[in-house]
Structure formats: C-alpha cells, structure tokens
Amino acid sequence: MPDQDRDGERIVTGSDGSAWYTTDHYGTFHRIR
C-alpha cells in the first residue's frame, strides 16, 4: 500500500521446498517447513 511502512516479517522459500520465517527482515530465520 502506498505511504505505509512495511514490517520485518517475511516468509522465504527454497528450491528444495523448505520455508523459512523471519520477523527481523532477514536477520534471523526459523524453519517452518
């Protein structure tokens, strides 16, 4: 959305089907799949 700050939460997926969650914009990751 325009003019709205984004928080640090992300879900990143790997080519091997893994999925990782971060709350601090890629500082630390937690594997979720």
CHARMM internal coordinates of N, CA and C (Angstrom, degrees):
IC EDIT
DIST 1 N 1 CA 1.4392
DIST 1 CA 1 C 1.5254
ANGL 1 N 1 CA 1 C 108.84
DIST 1 C 2 N 1.2722
ANGL 1 CA 1 C 2 N 117.52
DIHE 1 N 1 CA 1 C 2 N 136.97
DIST 2 N 2 CA 1.4657
ANGL 1 C 2 N 2 CA 120.13
DIHE 1 CA 1 C 2 N 2 CA -179.78
DIST 2 CA 2 C 1.5259
ANGL 2 N 2 CA 2 C 111.81
DIHE 1 C 2 N 2 CA 2 C -61.34
DIST 2 C 3 N 1.3238
ANGL 2 CA 2 C 3 N 115.61
DIHE 2 N 2 CA 2 C 3 N 145.34
DIST 3 N 3 CA 1.4677
ANGL 2 C 3 N 3 CA 122.41
DIHE 2 CA 2 C 3 N 3 CA 175.77
DIST 3 CA 3 C 1.5217
ANGL 3 N 3 CA 3 C 113.67
DIHE 2 C 3 N 3 CA 3 C 59.50
DIST 3 C 4 N 1.3236
ANGL 3 CA 3 C 4 N 117.35
DIHE 3 N 3 CA 3 C 4 N 31.14
DIST 4 N 4 CA 1.4572
ANGL 3 C 4 N 4 CA 120.36
DIHE 3 CA 3 C 4 N 4 CA 179.14
DIST 4 CA 4 C 1.5261
ANGL 4 N 4 CA 4 C 108.39
DIHE 3 C 4 N 4 CA 4 C -129.54
DIST 4 C 5 N 1.3327
ANGL 4 CA 4 C 5 N 116.37
DIHE 4 N 4 CA 4 C 5 N 129.79
DIST 5 N 5 CA 1.4616
ANGL 4 C 5 N 5 CA 120.71
DIHE 4 CA 4 C 5 N 5 CA 179.29
DIST 5 CA 5 C 1.5193
ANGL 5 N 5 CA 5 C 110.55
DIHE 4 C 5 N 5 CA 5 C -68.31
DIST 5 C 6 N 1.3359
ANGL 5 CA 5 C 6 N 115.18
DIHE 5 N 5 CA 5 C 6 N 143.13
DIST 6 N 6 CA 1.4600
ANGL 5 C 6 N 6 CA 120.70
DIHE 5 CA 5 C 6 N 6 CA 175.02
DIST 6 CA 6 C 1.5131
ANGL 6 N 6 CA 6 C 108.17
DIHE 5 C 6 N 6 CA 6 C -98.61
DIST 6 C 7 N 1.3190
ANGL 6 CA 6 C 7 N 116.66
DIHE 6 N 6 CA 6 C 7 N 142.73
DIST 7 N 7 CA 1.4584
ANGL 6 C 7 N 7 CA 119.43
DIHE 6 CA 6 C 7 N 7 CA 177.31
DIST 7 CA 7 C 1.5233
ANGL 7 N 7 CA 7 C 109.88
DIHE 6 C 7 N 7 CA 7 C -85.26
DIST 7 C 8 N 1.3192
ANGL 7 CA 7 C 8 N 117.33
DIHE 7 N 7 CA 7 C 8 N -175.45
DIST 8 N 8 CA 1.4541
ANGL 7 C 8 N 8 CA 121.65
DIHE 7 CA 7 C 8 N 8 CA -175.82
DIST 8 CA 8 C 1.5096
ANGL 8 N 8 CA 8 C 115.33
DIHE 7 C 8 N 8 CA 8 C -90.56
DIST 8 C 9 N 1.3294
ANGL 8 CA 8 C 9 N 118.50
DIHE 8 N 8 CA 8 C 9 N 3.28
DIST 9 N 9 CA 1.4618
ANGL 8 C 9 N 9 CA 120.50
DIHE 8 CA 8 C 9 N 9 CA -177.71
DIST 9 CA 9 C 1.5268
ANGL 9 N 9 CA 9 C 111.10
DIHE 8 C 9 N 9 CA 9 C -74.66
DIST 9 C 10 N 1.3292
ANGL 9 CA 9 C 10 N 114.93
DIHE 9 N 9 CA 9 C 10 N 132.75
DIST 10 N 10 CA 1.4615
ANGL 9 C 10 N 10 CA 121.06
DIHE 9 CA 9 C 10 N 10 CA 178.19
DIST 10 CA 10 C 1.5217
ANGL 10 N 10 CA 10 C 109.01
DIHE 9 C 10 N 10 CA 10 C -146.76
DIST 10 C 11 N 1.3249
ANGL 10 CA 10 C 11 N 115.74
DIHE 10 N 10 CA 10 C 11 N 152.26
DIST 11 N 11 CA 1.4588
ANGL 10 C 11 N 11 CA 122.68
DIHE 10 CA 10 C 11 N 11 CA 166.66
DIST 11 CA 11 C 1.5178
ANGL 11 N 11 CA 11 C 105.82
DIHE 10 C 11 N 11 CA 11 C -119.52
DIST 11 C 12 N 1.3210
ANGL 11 CA 11 C 12 N 115.21
DIHE 11 N 11 CA 11 C 12 N 127.70
DIST 12 N 12 CA 1.4567
ANGL 11 C 12 N 12 CA 121.73
DIHE 11 CA 11 C 12 N 12 CA -178.26
DIST 12 CA 12 C 1.5187
ANGL 12 N 12 CA 12 C 107.36
DIHE 11 C 12 N 12 CA 12 C -118.34
DIST 12 C 13 N 1.3284
ANGL 12 CA 12 C 13 N 117.17
DIHE 12 N 12 CA 12 C 13 N 135.38
DIST 13 N 13 CA 1.4611
ANGL 12 C 13 N 13 CA 120.69
DIHE 12 CA 12 C 13 N 13 CA 178.90
DIST 13 CA 13 C 1.5219
ANGL 13 N 13 CA 13 C 109.99
DIHE 12 C 13 N 13 CA 13 C -114.21
DIST 13 C 14 N 1.3373
ANGL 13 CA 13 C 14 N 114.39
DIHE 13 N 13 CA 13 C 14 N 145.75
DIST 14 N 14 CA 1.4494
ANGL 13 C 14 N 14 CA 120.93
DIHE 13 CA 13 C 14 N 14 CA 179.12
DIST 14 CA 14 C 1.5176
ANGL 14 N 14 CA 14 C 111.51
DIHE 13 C 14 N 14 CA 14 C -102.25
DIST 14 C 15 N 1.3102
ANGL 14 CA 14 C 15 N 116.25
DIHE 14 N 14 CA 14 C 15 N 163.24
DIST 15 N 15 CA 1.4648
ANGL 14 C 15 N 15 CA 121.24
DIHE 14 CA 14 C 15 N 15 CA -179.76
DIST 15 CA 15 C 1.5253
ANGL 15 N 15 CA 15 C 112.00
DIHE 14 C 15 N 15 CA 15 C -66.81
DIST 15 C 16 N 1.3425
ANGL 15 CA 15 C 16 N 117.02
DIHE 15 N 15 CA 15 C 16 N -16.76
DIST 16 N 16 CA 1.4643
ANGL 15 C 16 N 16 CA 121.29
DIHE 15 CA 15 C 16 N 16 CA 178.97
DIST 16 CA 16 C 1.5271
ANGL 16 N 16 CA 16 C 112.55
DIHE 15 C 16 N 16 CA 16 C -90.86
DIST 16 C 17 N 1.3350
ANGL 16 CA 16 C 17 N 117.58
DIHE 16 N 16 CA 16 C 17 N 6.50
DIST 17 N 17 CA 1.4564
ANGL 16 C 17 N 17 CA 121.37
DIHE 16 CA 16 C 17 N 17 CA 179.32
DIST 17 CA 17 C 1.5188
ANGL 17 N 17 CA 17 C 113.87
DIHE 16 C 17 N 17 CA 17 C 91.99
DIST 17 C 18 N 1.3263
ANGL 17 CA 17 C 18 N 117.10
DIHE 17 N 17 CA 17 C 18 N -2.30
DIST 18 N 18 CA 1.4634
ANGL 17 C 18 N 18 CA 119.76
DIHE 17 CA 17 C 18 N 18 CA 178.50
DIST 18 CA 18 C 1.5270
ANGL 18 N 18 CA 18 C 109.98
DIHE 17 C 18 N 18 CA 18 C -71.41
DIST 18 C 19 N 1.3237
ANGL 18 CA 18 C 19 N 115.58
DIHE 18 N 18 CA 18 C 19 N 157.06
DIST 19 N 19 CA 1.4606
ANGL 18 C 19 N 19 CA 121.02
DIHE 18 CA 18 C 19 N 19 CA 176.91
DIST 19 CA 19 C 1.5197
ANGL 19 N 19 CA 19 C 108.27
DIHE 18 C 19 N 19 CA 19 C -137.84
DIST 19 C 20 N 1.3081
ANGL 19 CA 19 C 20 N 116.08
DIHE 19 N 19 CA 19 C 20 N 137.17
DIST 20 N 20 CA 1.4564
ANGL 19 C 20 N 20 CA 123.06
DIHE 19 CA 19 C 20 N 20 CA -175.79
DIST 20 CA 20 C 1.5180
ANGL 20 N 20 CA 20 C 109.40
DIHE 19 C 20 N 20 CA 20 C -128.80
DIST 20 C 21 N 1.3417
ANGL 20 CA 20 C 21 N 115.69
DIHE 20 N 20 CA 20 C 21 N 144.10
DIST 21 N 21 CA 1.4597
ANGL 20 C 21 N 21 CA 122.39
DIHE 20 CA 20 C 21 N 21 CA -178.72
DIST 21 CA 21 C 1.5215
ANGL 21 N 21 CA 21 C 109.26
DIHE 20 C 21 N 21 CA 21 C -118.65
DIST 21 C 22 N 1.3113
ANGL 21 CA 21 C 22 N 117.47
DIHE 21 N 21 CA 21 C 22 N 135.41
DIST 22 N 22 CA 1.4594
ANGL 21 C 22 N 22 CA 122.02
DIHE 21 CA 21 C 22 N 22 CA 175.62
DIST 22 CA 22 C 1.5227
ANGL 22 N 22 CA 22 C 109.89
DIHE 21 C 22 N 22 CA 22 C -131.11
DIST 22 C 23 N 1.3091
ANGL 22 CA 22 C 23 N 116.01
DIHE 22 N 22 CA 22 C 23 N 141.23
DIST 23 N 23 CA 1.4673
ANGL 22 C 23 N 23 CA 120.94
DIHE 22 CA 22 C 23 N 23 CA 177.41
DIST 23 CA 23 C 1.5237
ANGL 23 N 23 CA 23 C 111.39
DIHE 22 C 23 N 23 CA 23 C -106.04
DIST 23 C 24 N 1.3388
ANGL 23 CA 23 C 24 N 116.73
DIHE 23 N 23 CA 23 C 24 N -7.85
DIST 24 N 24 CA 1.4639
ANGL 23 C 24 N 24 CA 119.93
DIHE 23 CA 23 C 24 N 24 CA -174.56
DIST 24 CA 24 C 1.5287
ANGL 24 N 24 CA 24 C 112.64
DIHE 23 C 24 N 24 CA 24 C -123.74
DIST 24 C 25 N 1.3094
ANGL 24 CA 24 C 25 N 116.17
DIHE 24 N 24 CA 24 C 25 N 39.01
DIST 25 N 25 CA 1.4731
ANGL 24 C 25 N 25 CA 123.19
DIHE 24 CA 24 C 25 N 25 CA 175.08
DIST 25 CA 25 C 1.5192
ANGL 25 N 25 CA 25 C 111.64
DIHE 24 C 25 N 25 CA 25 C 53.29
DIST 25 C 26 N 1.3260
ANGL 25 CA 25 C 26 N 116.21
DIHE 25 N 25 CA 25 C 26 N 57.19
DIST 26 N 26 CA 1.4566
ANGL 25 C 26 N 26 CA 124.93
DIHE 25 CA 25 C 26 N 26 CA 172.84
DIST 26 CA 26 C 1.5246
ANGL 26 N 26 CA 26 C 114.75
DIHE 25 C 26 N 26 CA 26 C 78.67
DIST 26 C 27 N 1.3247
ANGL 26 CA 26 C 27 N 118.75
DIHE 26 N 26 CA 26 C 27 N 10.58
DIST 27 N 27 CA 1.4664
ANGL 26 C 27 N 27 CA 120.60
DIHE 26 CA 26 C 27 N 27 CA 176.80
DIST 27 CA 27 C 1.5193
ANGL 27 N 27 CA 27 C 111.65
DIHE 26 C 27 N 27 CA 27 C -73.17
DIST 27 C 28 N 1.3305
ANGL 27 CA 27 C 28 N 117.11
DIHE 27 N 27 CA 27 C 28 N -44.24
DIST 28 N 28 CA 1.4625
ANGL 27 C 28 N 28 CA 123.02
DIHE 27 CA 27 C 28 N 28 CA 177.01
DIST 28 CA 28 C 1.5241
ANGL 28 N 28 CA 28 C 108.69
DIHE 27 C 28 N 28 CA 28 C -137.75
DIST 28 C 29 N 1.3226
ANGL 28 CA 28 C 29 N 115.29
DIHE 28 N 28 CA 28 C 29 N 153.59
DIST 29 N 29 CA 1.4589
ANGL 28 C 29 N 29 CA 120.86
DIHE 28 CA 28 C 29 N 29 CA -178.49
DIST 29 CA 29 C 1.5187
ANGL 29 N 29 CA 29 C 110.58
DIHE 28 C 29 N 29 CA 29 C -127.49
DIST 29 C 30 N 1.3223
ANGL 29 CA 29 C 30 N 116.08
DIHE 29 N 29 CA 29 C 30 N 149.98
DIST 30 N 30 CA 1.4596
ANGL 29 C 30 N 30 CA 123.63
DIHE 29 CA 29 C 30 N 30 CA 173.61
DIST 30 CA 30 C 1.5207
ANGL 30 N 30 CA 30 C 106.53
DIHE 29 C 30 N 30 CA 30 C -126.42
DIST 30 C 31 N 1.3351
ANGL 30 CA 30 C 31 N 115.78
DIHE 30 N 30 CA 30 C 31 N 124.14
DIST 31 N 31 CA 1.4639
ANGL 30 C 31 N 31 CA 118.86
DIHE 30 CA 30 C 31 N 31 CA -179.41
DIST 31 CA 31 C 1.5210
ANGL 31 N 31 CA 31 C 109.61
DIHE 30 C 31 N 31 CA 31 C -73.09
DIST 31 C 32 N 1.3257
ANGL 31 CA 31 C 32 N 117.12
DIHE 31 N 31 CA 31 C 32 N 129.36
DIST 32 N 32 CA 1.4616
ANGL 31 C 32 N 32 CA 121.14
DIHE 31 CA 31 C 32 N 32 CA 179.81
DIST 32 CA 32 C 1.5218
ANGL 32 N 32 CA 32 C 112.04
DIHE 31 C 32 N 32 CA 32 C -115.32
DIST 32 C 33 N 1.3234
ANGL 32 CA 32 C 33 N 117.26
DIHE 32 N 32 CA 32 C 33 N -9.74
DIST 33 N 33 CA 1.4685
ANGL 32 C 33 N 33 CA 120.78
DIHE 32 CA 32 C 33 N 33 CA 174.65
DIST 33 CA 33 C 1.5044
ANGL 33 N 33 CA 33 C 108.76
DIHE 32 C 33 N 33 CA 33 C -158.57
END
COOR INIT
IC SEED 1 N 1 CA 1 C
IC BUILD
